[in-house]
């Protein structure tokens, strides 16, 4: 954005351009390629009152440099704040187990919410990805114990089914042996 006497004069296109010294100043320079913005970790409370740490990545692109320069002061910080508040809101609607299962839904809702705001800023939000969901250590330990208990339960069930099948096979073999022995005695 080229400013003449501290007022917007024109948008500069790529290539060699000249400006008048002391009169013209370049105030805003935007990268029009796709950009990646890290969303710092934040604490969100789930529906079942578990505080989890969530962070993500936002993919965006400046489409209208004039709007990006004049409609919002710092579009990156504004998008980070929107992503964080929306993420906390979405996490609050889900239980802990659902947060792990419904990452795609969370991503989609964050994108929908932010797209509405960023349209008037000349920014195109391409996608949002939840990078990491980290529950507290107590919950993590409980989840590990629950998974181990589930595995041992399945192992016991399989062992008991195997023992049952073996007992059935032994009884069937014993019955068959008695039948064959009785048939052998009748033929004598």
VEXNU-147176 format. One line per field, with one value per residue: residue number from 1; residue in three letters; y, z, x of N, C-alpha, C, O in turn. Coordinates in steps of 0.05 Angstrom, whole numbers, always signed. Atoms other than C-alpha are relative to their C-alpha. Layout:
# residues N
pos: NUM	...
code: ALA	...
n.c2: Y	...
n.c3: Z	...
n.c1: X	...
ca.c2: Y	...
ca.c3: Z	...
ca.c1: X	...
c.c2: Y	...
c.c3: Z	...
c.c1: X	...
o.c2: Y	...
o.c3: Z	...
o.c1: X	...
This chain:
# residues 188
pos: 1	2	3	4	5	6	7	8	9	10	11	12	13	14	15	16	17	18	19	20	21	22	23	24	25	26	27	28	29	30	31	32	33	34	35	36	37	38	39	40	41	42	43	44	45	46	47	48	49	50	51	52	53	54	55	56	57	58	59	60	61	62	63	64	65	66	67	68	69	70	71	72	73	74	75	76	77	78	79	80	81	82	83	84	85	86	87	88	89	90	91	92	93	94	95	96	97	98	99	100	101	102	103	104	105	106	107	108	109	110	111	112	113	114	115	116	117	118	119	120	121	122	123	124	125	126	127	128	129	130	131	132	133	134	135	136	137	138	139	140	141	142	143	144	145	146	147	148	149	150	151	152	153	154	155	156	157	158	159	160	161	162	163	164	165	166	167	168	169	170	171	172	173	174	175	176	177	178	179	180	181	182	183	184	185	186	187	188
code: UNK	UNK	UNK	UNK	UNK	UNK	UNK	UNK	UNK	UNK	UNK	UNK	UNK	UNK	UNK	UNK	UNK	UNK	UNK	UNK	UNK	UNK	UNK	UNK	UNK	UNK	UNK	UNK	UNK	UNK	UNK	UNK	UNK	UNK	UNK	UNK	UNK	UNK	UNK	UNK	UNK	UNK	UNK	UNK	UNK	UNK	UNK	UNK	UNK	UNK	UNK	UNK	UNK	UNK	UNK	UNK	UNK	UNK	UNK	UNK	UNK	UNK	UNK	UNK	UNK	UNK	UNK	UNK	UNK	UNK	UNK	UNK	UNK	UNK	UNK	UNK	UNK	UNK	UNK	UNK	UNK	UNK	UNK	UNK	UNK	UNK	UNK	UNK	UNK	UNK	UNK	UNK	UNK	UNK	UNK	UNK	UNK	UNK	UNK	UNK	UNK	UNK	UNK	UNK	UNK	UNK	UNK	UNK	UNK	UNK	UNK	UNK	UNK	UNK	UNK	UNK	UNK	UNK	UNK	UNK	UNK	UNK	UNK	UNK	UNK	UNK	UNK	UNK	UNK	UNK	UNK	UNK	UNK	UNK	UNK	UNK	UNK	UNK	UNK	UNK	UNK	UNK	UNK	UNK	UNK	UNK	UNK	UNK	UNK	UNK	UNK	UNK	UNK	UNK	UNK	UNK	UNK	UNK	UNK	UNK	UNK	UNK	UNK	UNK	UNK	UNK	UNK	UNK	UNK	UNK	UNK	UNK	UNK	UNK	UNK	UNK	UNK	UNK	UNK	UNK	UNK	UNK	UNK	UNK	UNK	UNK	UNK	UNK
n.c2: -23	-25	-23	-26	-18	+15	+10	+21	-10	+22	+27	+6	+27	+11	-11	-25	-24	-23	-17	-26	+0	-18	-5	+26	+21	+26	+5	+28	+19	+25	+24	+11	+29	+13	-3	+18	-14	+18	-8	+10	+17	-13	+19	+1	+17	+16	+2	+16	-15	+7	-21	+12	-19	+3	-19	+6	-13	-14	-5	-23	-13	-27	-2	-29	-13	-26	+7	+11	-22	-22	+9	+13	-10	+22	+23	+25	+2	+1	+27	+18	-4	+12	+30	+9	-2	+20	+27	+4	+2	+26	+20	-1	+14	+29	+14	+5	+21	-11	-18	+16	+12	-19	-21	-12	-18	-23	-15	-12	-22	-23	-13	-14	-24	-20	-9	-21	-25	-7	-7	-29	-8	+7	+24	+25	+21	+24	+23	+0	+28	+4	+14	+17	-2	+12	+0	+0	+25	+18	+11	+17	+26	+15	+10	+23	+22	+10	+15	+25	+16	+10	+21	+24	+10	+14	+24	+19	+10	+19	+24	+16	+12	+22	+22	+12	+16	+24	+18	+11	+18	+23	+14	+11	+22	+22	+12	+15	+24	+19	+11	+19	+23	+15	+12	+22	+22	+11	+15	+24
n.c3: +0	+2	-12	+8	-22	-22	+7	+20	+27	+19	-6	+18	+13	+1	+20	-6	-3	-10	-18	-4	-26	-21	+5	+1	-18	+1	-27	-5	+19	-6	+15	+11	+0	-24	-24	-22	-25	-24	-21	-25	-18	-17	-16	+4	-19	+14	-12	-25	-18	+1	+13	+19	+14	+28	+18	+28	+22	+16	+27	+11	+23	+4	+27	+6	-17	-11	-23	-21	-11	-12	-14	-25	-7	+2	+7	-11	-28	-2	+7	-22	-21	+9	+0	-28	-14	+13	-9	-28	+1	+12	-19	-22	+8	+3	-22	+6	+20	+25	+11	+16	+22	+19	+8	+26	-5	-14	+21	+18	-14	-3	+26	+6	-17	+6	+28	-1	-9	+16	+27	+3	-4	+25	-7	+6	-18	+16	-18	-28	-9	-28	+0	-23	-23	-22	-26	-24	-5	-14	+19	+18	-15	-2	+26	+4	-17	+12	+24	-9	-11	+22	+14	-17	+0	+25	-1	-17	+15	+20	-14	-10	+24	+9	-20	+4	+25	-5	-16	+18	+19	-16	-6	+26	+6	-19	+8	+25	-7	-13	+21	+16	-17	-2	+27	+3	-17	+13	+23	-9
n.c1: +17	-16	+12	-11	+6	+12	+27	-1	-1	+7	-11	-22	+0	-27	-18	-15	+17	-15	+15	-12	-12	+11	+28	+13	-10	+13	+8	+8	-10	+13	-7	+25	-1	+12	-16	+7	-1	+2	+17	-13	+16	+19	+16	+29	+14	+20	+27	-1	-18	-28	-15	-19	-17	+4	-13	+8	-13	+19	-10	+15	-12	+10	+12	+3	-20	+11	+16	-18	-15	+16	+24	-8	-26	-19	+17	-10	+8	+29	+7	-9	+20	+25	-3	-1	+26	+18	-8	+10	+29	+6	-8	+19	+24	-6	-13	-29	-2	+8	-21	-19	+14	+13	-19	+8	+23	-11	-15	+19	+15	-19	-2	+25	+3	-21	+5	+19	-13	-23	+8	-2	-28	-15	-16	+13	-8	+0	+7	-10	-5	-8	-26	-4	+19	-15	+14	-18	-14	+18	+19	-16	-5	+25	+6	-18	+10	+25	-7	-12	+22	+16	-16	-1	+27	+3	-17	+13	+23	-10	-10	+23	+13	-18	+3	+26	-1	-17	+16	+21	-14	-7	+25	+10	-18	+6	+26	-5	-16	+18	+18	-16	-6	+25	+5	-20	+10	+23	-8	-13
ca.c2: +0	+66	+126	+197	+249	+196	+179	+119	+133	+66	-8	-27	-86	-134	-110	-48	+13	+83	+128	+201	+206	+239	+243	+171	+115	+41	+26	-45	-104	-169	-239	-265	-337	-388	-376	-421	-391	-431	-426	-429	-480	-461	-492	-512	-543	-600	-614	-664	-611	-636	-582	-601	-566	-555	-524	-520	-494	-444	-439	-373	-329	-254	-242	-167	-129	-63	-95	-133	-67	-21	-64	-97	-73	-140	-196	-251	-235	-225	-294	-327	-296	-318	-389	-394	-369	-412	-473	-463	-455	-519	-559	-537	-570	-639	-691	-712	-776	-737	-687	-743	-773	-710	-671	-662	-632	-585	-564	-551	-509	-466	-453	-435	-386	-352	-348	-304	-253	-255	-244	-169	-168	-192	-257	-327	-380	-445	-495	-506	-568	-587	-607	-635	-649	-661	-682	-674	-728	-757	-766	-794	-846	-864	-872	-918	-960	-964	-987	-1040	-1064	-1070	-1110	-1157	-1165	-1185	-1233	-1266	-1273	-1305	-1352	-1373	-1384	-1426	-1467	-1477	-1500	-1547	-1577	-1586	-1619	-1666	-1684	-1695	-1739	-1779	-1789	-1810	-1859	-1890	-1897	-1930	-1976	-1996	-2009	-2052	-2094	-2104	-2130	-2184
ca.c3: +0	-22	+20	-5	+50	+100	+63	+20	-52	-89	-84	-114	-162	-165	-203	-205	-179	-163	-106	-91	-33	+31	+0	-15	+36	+32	+94	+87	+53	+49	+28	-18	-12	+35	+106	+166	+234	+298	+349	+418	+469	+509	+564	+549	+596	+568	+582	+636	+671	+649	+633	+571	+534	+460	+404	+329	+262	+219	+143	+111	+51	+40	-19	-15	+10	+18	+64	+102	+113	+133	+159	+216	+254	+260	+222	+247	+320	+308	+275	+331	+382	+342	+335	+409	+433	+382	+401	+475	+458	+416	+468	+521	+481	+480	+532	+538	+497	+443	+436	+412	+367	+334	+314	+243	+268	+314	+256	+211	+263	+276	+202	+193	+251	+231	+156	+173	+208	+161	+97	+110	+126	+56	+86	+61	+115	+80	+139	+213	+244	+317	+328	+398	+453	+519	+580	+651	+675	+723	+667	+621	+675	+684	+609	+607	+665	+631	+566	+603	+640	+575	+543	+603	+603	+529	+543	+600	+556	+501	+550	+581	+511	+493	+557	+545	+474	+497	+550	+497	+450	+506	+525	+452	+442	+505	+482	+413	+444	+487	+426	+386	+444	+452	+377	+381	+438	+399	+339	+380
ca.c1: +0	+30	+13	+23	+26	+5	-60	-75	-55	-55	-41	+26	+27	+87	+147	+191	+155	+180	+160	+174	+223	+195	+126	+108	+115	+100	+59	+32	+65	+25	+45	-10	+11	-21	+3	+5	-11	+4	-51	-18	-40	-101	-142	-213	-264	-305	-378	-359	-314	-246	-195	-155	-99	-113	-72	-81	-58	-95	-85	-104	-91	-96	-143	-155	-94	-133	-184	-130	-94	-152	-209	-171	-110	-73	-108	-62	-74	-148	-152	-113	-161	-222	-195	-180	-247	-285	-244	-259	-332	-334	-295	-345	-401	-368	-348	-275	-286	-322	-265	-220	-273	-300	-237	-263	-328	-289	-244	-304	-342	-280	-272	-345	-344	-279	-298	-357	-312	-253	-293	-296	-222	-202	-176	-194	-192	-172	-174	-162	-132	-131	-59	-60	-110	-75	-116	-88	-40	-92	-142	-87	-69	-142	-150	-89	-116	-184	-152	-111	-173	-211	-154	-149	-225	-223	-165	-204	-266	-225	-191	-257	-287	-226	-232	-306	-294	-239	-286	-341	-291	-267	-338	-357	-296	-312	-384	-361	-311	-366	-412	-357	-340	-414	-420	-356	-386	-451	-415	-379
c.c2: +25	+23	+25	+20	-13	-8	-20	+12	-22	-26	-6	-29	-11	+12	+25	+23	+22	+16	+26	+0	+22	+5	-26	-19	-26	-8	-30	-17	-27	-22	-13	-30	-11	+2	-19	+16	-21	+12	-11	-17	+16	-21	+3	-19	-15	+0	-15	+12	-10	+22	-13	+23	-6	+20	-8	+16	+12	+6	+22	+13	+28	+2	+29	+15	+26	-6	-10	+22	+19	-9	-13	+9	-22	-26	-26	-3	-2	-29	-20	+2	-13	-31	-10	+1	-20	-28	-5	-5	-28	-23	-2	-15	-30	-12	-6	-21	+11	+19	-15	-11	+20	+23	+13	+19	+26	+18	+15	+23	+24	+15	+16	+26	+21	+11	+23	+27	+9	+9	+30	+11	-5	-24	-25	-21	-27	-25	+5	-28	+1	-17	-20	+5	-15	+2	+2	-28	-20	-14	-19	-27	-16	-12	-24	-24	-12	-17	-27	-19	-12	-22	-26	-14	-17	-26	-22	-13	-20	-26	-17	-13	-23	-24	-14	-17	-25	-21	-13	-21	-26	-17	-14	-24	-24	-14	-16	-26	-21	-13	-20	-26	-18	-14	-24	-24	-13	-18	-27	-21
c.c3: +0	+11	-10	+20	+22	-5	-22	-28	-20	+10	-21	-10	+1	-22	+10	+0	+12	+19	+3	+28	+18	-4	+0	+20	-4	+29	+6	-23	+8	-18	-9	-2	+24	+23	+21	+26	+22	+20	+26	+17	+18	+16	-6	+19	-15	+15	+26	+19	+1	-15	-17	-14	-30	-16	-29	-20	-18	-27	-13	-23	-2	-29	-8	+19	+12	+24	+23	+14	+16	+15	+27	+6	-4	-6	+11	+29	+3	-7	+22	+23	-6	+2	+29	+14	-12	+9	+28	+1	-10	+19	+23	-6	+0	+26	-8	-22	-28	-13	-17	-25	-22	-7	-26	+3	+13	-21	-18	+13	+4	-26	-7	+15	-9	-28	+0	+7	-20	-28	-4	+4	-25	+4	-7	+19	-15	+17	+27	+8	+30	+0	+23	+21	+23	+26	+23	+5	+15	-19	-19	+13	+2	-27	-6	+16	-12	-25	+7	+11	-22	-15	+17	+1	-26	+1	+17	-14	-21	+12	+10	-24	-10	+18	-4	-25	+3	+16	-17	-18	+15	+5	-25	-8	+18	-8	-25	+5	+12	-21	-17	+15	+2	-26	-4	+17	-12	-23	+8	+4
c.c1: +18	-17	+14	-10	-17	-29	+3	+0	-7	+13	+21	-3	+29	+16	+14	-19	+17	-18	+16	+11	-13	-30	-16	+13	-16	-6	-6	+11	-12	+11	-26	-1	-15	+19	-10	+4	-3	-19	+12	-18	-18	-15	-29	-13	-22	-27	+0	+22	+29	+15	+21	+15	-2	+15	-6	+17	-22	+13	-17	+16	-12	-10	-3	+18	-11	-17	+16	+16	-17	-24	+5	+29	+22	-15	+10	-8	-30	-9	+7	-21	-27	+2	+1	-27	-20	+7	-9	-30	-8	+8	-20	-26	+3	+11	+29	+3	-7	+21	+20	-13	-8	+19	-8	-23	+9	+13	-20	-15	+18	+3	-25	-3	+20	-5	-19	+13	+21	-7	+3	+28	+17	+18	-17	+11	-2	-8	+12	+3	+7	+25	+2	-21	+14	-16	+20	+12	-18	-19	+15	+6	-25	-7	+17	-9	-26	+6	+12	-22	-17	+15	+1	-28	-4	+17	-13	-24	+10	+11	-23	-15	+17	-2	-27	-1	+16	-16	-22	+13	+7	-24	-11	+17	-5	-26	+3	+15	-19	-19	+15	+6	-25	-6	+20	-9	-24	+8	+14	-18
o.c2: +28	+27	+26	+23	-2	-16	-19	+29	-18	-26	-4	-47	+5	+19	+33	+29	+17	+17	+27	-3	+43	+15	-28	-19	-25	-11	-40	-11	-36	-18	-20	-41	+3	-3	-26	+28	-35	+36	-35	-15	+37	-44	+25	-40	-2	+10	-9	-3	-12	+29	-29	+45	-28	+44	-30	+31	-2	+16	+19	+7	+32	-3	+35	+19	+33	+8	-3	+19	+29	+6	-16	+10	-17	-39	-43	-24	-17	-39	-39	-18	-26	-44	-31	-18	-32	-44	-27	-21	-41	-42	-23	-22	-45	+3	-3	-17	+4	+21	-5	-14	+13	+46	+38	+40	+48	+42	+39	+44	+47	+39	+38	+46	+45	+35	+42	+47	+33	+20	+39	+35	+1	-28	-25	-27	-34	-41	+21	-45	+16	-39	-43	+28	-39	+23	-3	-48	-44	-38	-40	-48	-41	-35	-44	-46	-36	-38	-48	-43	-35	-42	-47	-38	-39	-46	-45	-37	-42	-47	-42	-36	-43	-46	-39	-39	-46	-44	-37	-42	-48	-42	-37	-45	-47	-38	-38	-47	-45	-36	-42	-48	-42	-37	-44	-46	-37	-38	-45	-43
o.c3: +18	+3	-11	+24	+32	+13	-39	-34	-37	+27	-45	+6	+5	-43	+33	-19	+27	+16	+0	+47	+9	+15	+13	+23	-8	+46	+27	-46	+31	-41	+8	-12	+43	+21	+22	+31	+23	+27	+30	+15	+28	+8	-7	+26	-28	+37	+44	+36	+23	-38	-8	-17	-38	-9	-34	-12	-25	-28	-15	-27	+1	-48	-32	+43	+34	+45	+46	+37	+37	+31	+43	-12	-17	+13	+18	+37	+21	+6	+27	+34	+11	+11	+34	+27	+3	+14	+34	+16	+2	+22	+33	+12	-3	+43	-31	-40	-48	-37	-37	-45	-46	-8	-28	-9	+6	-22	-24	+0	+2	-27	-16	+4	-11	-33	-16	-6	-25	-43	-26	+1	-25	-10	-1	+19	-24	+9	+31	+2	+38	-11	+18	+26	+21	+37	+19	-4	+9	-18	-26	+1	-2	-28	-18	+5	-12	-29	-5	+5	-21	-23	+6	+2	-25	-10	+10	-12	-23	+2	+6	-21	-19	+8	-3	-24	-8	+10	-15	-23	+4	+3	-24	-17	+9	-7	-27	-7	+6	-19	-22	+4	+1	-26	-15	+7	-9	-28	-9	+12
o.c1: +35	-39	+39	-34	-36	-43	+21	-17	-24	+31	+16	-8	+48	+6	+12	-33	+36	-43	+40	-4	-20	-43	-37	+38	-40	+11	+2	+8	-8	+16	-42	-20	-21	+43	-33	+25	-23	-16	+14	-43	-10	-18	-40	+0	-39	-29	-16	+33	+40	+8	+38	+5	+3	+16	-16	+35	-41	+36	-41	+39	-36	+5	-1	+12	-3	-13	+12	+23	-8	-35	-13	+45	+42	-25	-6	-18	-40	-28	-7	-29	-39	-17	-11	-35	-36	-11	-19	-40	-26	-7	-25	-41	-17	+22	+37	+19	+5	+22	+30	+0	-9	+10	-7	-24	+0	+9	-16	-20	+8	+2	-23	-11	+12	+1	-16	+7	+23	+10	+11	+33	+41	+38	-41	+35	-24	-25	+30	-13	+24	+26	+9	-28	+18	-19	+44	+1	-17	-23	+4	+4	-24	-17	+8	-10	-29	-7	+6	-21	-25	+3	-2	-30	-15	+8	-12	-29	-2	+7	-22	-23	+6	-3	-28	-11	+9	-15	-27	+1	+4	-24	-20	+7	-5	-28	-8	+9	-16	-25	+4	+5	-23	-15	+13	-6	-28	-5	+16	-10
